[in-house]
Amino acid sequence: MTNYLHFLAETASTGEVMGLRPGVSPDQVESVLGDQFFDDTDRRKRRLRRDYDLIEFFFERDTSTEWICRSISIQVHRLAYNIATPPNTLRKKYGEFPSYIPFSELSQKLVELNKTIEPINRDIPLYPYDDYRITNQDSIVDISVIKDEIVDAPITVPAGSIWSLSIWKPTPTKH
């Protein structure tokens, strides 16, 4: 059965959200996920955040008028606070999403898909997450996992739950 875990594993292992990856346009995102979003642009109109509650797309433009997606973020923690619902196209394909998703379940699925999960060592005092990285052919996926249980009455999110997944395309190295 296809479910939320398949969605996250597919996203982490391909660096795509339902075929959308860094480099797409806002129109391409809308054609896949629909028109139920909120757009937030900076004052200079160079950055755009398209918010689909659970999923955010970050666009930039330089001197052209074309928006280009630079990164995608799945804000899994918003499910626990009941402030996000997956877009309809996601729910139709993957069903309902639980309030929190244990990283152990996702990592097991990724191991089954032969993906290497690398821990990221962030030397930041009191940093509340354990971070992991999956390097795909055209993208990098970072997964942030809650270190300690979050108790924010009446919400409790267990330690080891996924906070977010971030997809980005590495900048080519200049030689």
N, C-alpha and C positions, 0 to 999 in steps of 0.2 A: 504494500500500500504506500502511496506517495503521501508524505506528510511534511510538517514543518521541519523535521530533521533532514529530510531529503532536500528541502529547499536550502537550508544552511550549508549542508555538505556540498551540494551542487554549486552554490555560490562560492564557497571557500576553495573548492577544487578547480573551478574554471575562471574565477575572477569576474564572473558575470552574474547579473540579476535578470533572470528570464531573457537572456540574450543581450542585455545591455551592459556595456563596459565603458571604462574611461575612454573618451574620444567621441562619444555619441553627442547628438544635439538635443536640446529640449523637446523639439518636435518628435524625435525618435522615442524619447522616454514617454511622452504623452500618448503616442500611438500604441505603446505596449501596456502602460499602467493606467491610462485614462486621464480624465481632467479633474479629479478630486485631489488637488494639491494647493499648496500655498507657496508663492514666490516671494523671496526676500532678496533685494539687491542692495549693494553698498551705494554710498552717495555718489561715487564717481561712475557708477554703472559698469564696473569692470568685473564684478563678482556677483554671481547669482546662486542662491541656495533654493533648490526646489524640494519642498518638504511634503512627502506622502505619509506623514505620521511615523510609520515604522522605518521608512527608507528615505534617505536624503541624497540628493544628487548635487554636487558642487561644480559649478561652471565658471569659466573665466573667458575673457576675451582681451586681446592685446590691442592692436591698432585697427583690427578688422571689426566688423559688426557681427561676426559669427560667434555664438557661444559654443564652447567646447567643454565637455565634462572632464574634469581633472580627477575627481574621486567620487566614490559612492560609500555611504555609511548606512549600516543597518543598526538602528538604535534599539536593540533587543530589550534593554532595561525599561523602556517605555511601556512594554506589555505589563510589567508588574504594577505600574502606577495607573494602569487603565487610561493612559493618555494617548495611546496609539492603537490603531487597528491596521492590520495588513490591508493593502489595496484589494479591491474586489477580485481582480484578476489573479492575485496570489491566493486568496481564500478559495476561489473556485478550483484552482489546480492543486493546492496543498492542504486545504481544510483549515480548521481553526488552529490557533497558536496558543500555547499555555502561557501562564503569567511569567514563568521563568524557565530557562533552558540550561540544564547542567552541561558544562563544557565536556565532562567525561563522556556523555552520550555522543556529542559531535565528534570528539577526537577519535572515539571508537569507529565511527562511520568513516572518518577520513583515513584511518589506518586501513580499513577494508578497501578503500579506493587507492591504496598505495601512495598516499600523500605523506610527505615529510613535514612534521610539525616542529618548528624550531622555537625554543624559548628565547625571548628577547630580554637581555639583561639591562634594565633601566636602573641606573644608580641614582635614584631620586628618593630622598628621605620621605617616609610616610606615604609613598605612592600606593594608592588603594587597589591596584590591579596587578595581576600576572599577565604578561603579554606574550603572545605566540605569533609566529609568522609562517605563512605558507607562500612559497615562491612558485608562481605559475610561469608559463612561457611568456605571456605578455603583461603580467600584472603581479602585484604583491598583495596579499590579504593579511592584515593584522587583526588578531582577535584579542580583545581585552576581557579578562575574567576577574570577577570580584574576589579579592583575597579573604575578606572577613564578612560574615553575615551582616546584612543591612537591615536594621530594625527602624522603621519609620512608621509608627503605628497609624493605621492598622495593617500596614504592609510589612512583610518580612521576605527578604530575598536571601536565600542560602548562599554561603560561601561556595565558590566553585561555579556559580552561575555566570553565563555569558552577559557581559555588559554591552559590547558592540562588536561589529565586524566592519573593517574599513578596507576598501579596495582602492588601490591607486596604481598608477603606471609609473615605473621608475624612469627618471630622466636619463636619456642616453649619456654615457660618459664621453667627453670630448678628448680626442687623442692629439 
